[in-house]
Amino acid sequence: MNLPNKLTLLRVVLIPVFVVLLLLEGGQNDTLRIAALIVFCFASFTDFLDGQIARRNNLVTNFGKFMDPLADKLLVCSALICMIELGQLPSWYVITVIAREFIISGFRLVAADNGIVIAASWWGKFKTTFQMLTVILLILNIPALHTVTLIIAGVAFVLTLVSLLDYITKNYKVITEGGM
């Protein structure tokens, strides 16, 4: 259990803390929202940090390859689901994001069964970055930034679809032929 893997696990442990802080008092307590924002930003930063440490110090592990993207998905999807409850995102938006994650995870499972590792693409990394920015802006819920929030959320949604198409086109043989 090296440092990058510990950071990944910390991210997973922080998810329920974030959710509770955000949803307590129906999301109406500004102090709790700021605390939730701090937890979310810290958890998001561990995503960047664990990858940097793992690559720089040659600490990349199979556990990390599996758990790091899963931790990211859990963090972002948990936040987006909370935004439905708080009335800040429509369910179709979140369902699309979650469906994309299931599809990519399915591709990865089939590939792994064939001894193939499907690495995260740049499209997927951009998607995650914009989704995290969307969550941050939604938590802040600043009326003056409403248009900016909608634009960032729109870009995140488009990147969700583009990254899905990118994964499918690059890896369709994993499903159709059982290999690449």
C-alpha positions in Angstrom: 0.0 0.0 0.0 2.1 2.9 -1.3 1.3 6.6 -1.0 -0.6 7.0 -4.3 -2.8 4.1 -3.4 -3.4 5.6 0.1 -4.4 8.9 -1.5 -6.8 7.0 -3.8 -8.4 5.3 -0.8 -8.5 8.6 1.1 -10.5 10.0 -1.9 -13.1 7.2 -1.5 -13.3 7.7 2.3 -13.9 11.5 1.7 -17.0 10.9 -0.5 -19.5 10.2 2.3 -18.1 13.1 4.3 -18.6 15.4 1.3 -22.1 14.1 0.6 -23.2 14.5 4.2 -21.8 18.0 4.4 -23.5 19.0 1.2 -26.9 17.6 1.9 -27.2 18.4 5.6 -30.0 21.0 6.1 -31.1 20.5 2.5 -27.9 22.2 1.1 -29.1 25.5 2.5 -26.4 26.0 5.1 -23.6 28.1 3.4 -21.0 27.0 6.0 -21.7 23.3 5.4 -21.6 23.9 1.6 -18.2 25.6 1.9 -17.0 22.7 4.0 -18.3 20.3 1.4 -16.6 22.3 -1.3 -13.3 22.1 0.6 -13.6 18.4 1.0 -14.5 18.0 -2.7 -11.6 20.2 -3.8 -9.2 18.3 -1.6 -10.5 14.9 -2.8 -10.2 16.1 -6.4 -6.6 17.3 -5.7 -5.7 13.8 -4.4 -6.6 12.6 -7.9 -4.0 14.8 -9.5 -1.5 14.1 -6.7 -1.7 10.3 -6.6 -1.1 10.1 -10.4 1.9 12.5 -10.3 3.5 10.6 -7.4 2.9 7.2 -8.9 4.4 8.1 -12.3 7.3 10.1 -10.9 8.4 7.5 -8.4 7.5 4.4 -10.5 4.8 3.4 -8.0 2.1 2.5 -10.6 0.3 -0.6 -9.4 -2.6 -2.7 -10.7 -4.6 -1.6 -7.6 -4.0 2.0 -8.6 -4.9 1.4 -12.2 -8.2 -0.1 -11.1 -9.0 2.0 -8.1 -8.0 5.5 -9.2 -10.5 5.8 -12.0 -13.1 4.1 -9.9 -12.5 6.6 -7.1 -12.9 9.5 -9.6 -16.1 8.1 -10.9 -17.5 7.6 -7.4 -16.6 11.2 -6.3 -18.0 12.9 -9.4 -21.1 10.8 -9.7 -21.9 11.2 -6.0 -21.6 14.9 -6.4 -23.8 15.0 -9.5 -26.4 12.9 -7.8 -26.4 15.3 -4.9 -27.0 18.1 -7.4 -30.2 16.4 -8.5 -31.4 16.3 -4.9 -30.6 19.9 -4.5 -32.4 20.8 -7.7 -29.4 22.1 -9.5 -29.1 19.5 -12.3 -31.6 17.5 -14.3 -31.7 13.8 -13.9 -31.1 13.2 -17.6 -27.7 14.9 -17.4 -26.6 12.7 -14.5 -28.0 9.5 -16.0 -26.0 10.2 -19.2 -22.8 10.7 -17.2 -23.4 7.6 -15.2 -24.3 5.5 -18.2 -21.0 6.6 -19.9 -19.1 5.5 -16.8 -20.8 2.1 -16.8 -20.1 1.6 -20.5 -16.4 2.5 -20.2 -16.1 0.3 -17.1 -17.7 -2.6 -19.1 -15.1 -2.1 -21.8 -12.3 -2.1 -19.3 -13.6 -5.3 -17.6 -13.8 -7.2 -20.9 -10.4 -5.9 -21.9 -8.9 -6.8 -18.5 -10.3 -10.3 -19.0 -8.3 -10.5 -22.2 -5.2 -9.1 -20.5 -5.6 -5.7 -22.0 -5.4 -2.5 -20.0 -7.4 0.4 -21.5 -5.7 3.6 -20.2 -7.5 6.8 -19.6 -7.6 9.0 -22.7 -7.0 12.7 -22.8 -10.7 13.2 -23.6 -11.6 11.3 -20.5 -9.2 13.5 -18.4 -10.6 16.7 -19.9 -14.1 15.3 -19.1 -13.2 14.7 -15.5 -11.7 18.1 -15.1 -14.8 19.9 -16.5 -17.1 17.7 -14.4 -15.1 18.7 -11.3 -15.3 22.3 -12.3 -19.0 22.0 -12.8 -19.5 20.5 -9.4 -17.4 23.3 -7.8 -19.5 25.9 -9.5 -22.7 24.2 -8.6 -21.6 24.0 -4.9 -20.7 27.6 -4.9 -24.1 28.4 -6.5 -23.2 32.1 -7.2 -26.1 33.7 -9.2 -23.6 36.0 -11.0 -21.8 32.9 -12.3 -25.0 31.1 -13.5 -24.2 31.5 -17.2 -20.6 30.4 -16.7 -21.8 27.4 -14.7 -24.2 26.4 -17.5 -21.4 26.8 -20.1 -18.9 24.7 -18.1 -21.6 22.0 -17.4 -22.4 22.0 -21.1 -18.7 21.5 -22.0 -18.5 18.7 -19.5 -21.6 17.1 -21.0 -20.2 17.3 -24.5 -16.8 15.9 -23.3 -18.7 13.1 -21.7 -20.2 12.1 -25.0 -17.0 12.7 -27.0 -14.9 10.7 -24.6 -17.4 7.9 -24.8 -17.3 7.8 -28.6 -13.5 8.0 -28.5 -13.3 4.9 -26.2 -15.8 3.0 -28.3 -14.1 3.8 -31.6 -10.6 3.0 -30.3 -11.6 -0.1 -28.4 -14.6 -1.6 -30.2 -12.5 -4.7 -31.0 -12.4 -5.6 -27.3 -16.1 -6.2 -27.4 -16.5 -7.5 -31.0 -13.4 -9.7 -31.3 -12.4 -10.2 -27.6 -9.1 -8.4 -28.2 -7.4 -5.5 -29.9 
